[in-house]
Amino acid sequence: MITIIAAVAKNGAIGFENKLIYWLPNDLKRFKQLTTGHTVVMGRKTFESLPKGALPNRRNIVLSRRKGNFEGCDAFTSLSKALENCKDEEIFIIGGESIYKEAMKHADRLCLTEIDDVPAQADTFFPEIGDEWQETQREEHETDERHAHRYAFVEYVRRANATE
């Protein structure tokens, strides 16, 4: 199964200057819970944005057209080559923008944190969710002392009759 996982603002914003726009502890906890023990696939810039490098207790795959030292990671030059090397693995696509766009046609599921806000600044965006996706689960959360914005954990699956 290929799952795309992201935190997305109302306008589709996901990042600014190679950083997450929102700090949502419950989103980070959910991300860790869902991805631990599985394979995570990311672009080079996403890897470079990770504060401690490769994510622990996961197979980390970095996609990059240029050679680099991605310590603790497998590296591939394309998403298709990476997916060919992930037989029988549960895969989570974790960003960035161009990787999300390319992965949409391969994904079976979207696990999104939809944030009820439009940020003042953003330079990376999640692709539009088309009619081929059906919402199957939604868990709403209000603001609290650790979360400045309302948000929802939302799961989408590809419709069985979806065509490209």
Secondary structure as GFF3:
##gff-version 3
##sequence-region A 1 164
A	DSSP	beta_strand	2	9	.	.	.	ID=ss1
A	DSSP	beta_strand	13	16	.	.	.	ID=ss2
A	DSSP	beta_strand	19	20	.	.	.	ID=ss3
A	DSSP	alpha_helix	25	35	.	.	.	ID=ss4
A	DSSP	beta_strand	39	43	.	.	.	ID=ss5
A	DSSP	alpha_helix	44	49	.	.	.	ID=ss6
A	DSSP	beta_strand	59	63	.	.	.	ID=ss7
A	DSSP	beta_strand	73	76	.	.	.	ID=ss8
A	DSSP	alpha_helix	79	84	.	.	.	ID=ss9
A	DSSP	beta_strand	91	93	.	.	.	ID=ss10
A	DSSP	alpha_helix	97	103	.	.	.	ID=ss11
A	DSSP	beta_strand	109	115	.	.	.	ID=ss12
A	DSSP	beta_strand	124	125	.	.	.	ID=ss13
A	DSSP	beta_strand	133	141	.	.	.	ID=ss14
A	DSSP	beta_strand	151	158	.	.	.	ID=ss15
###
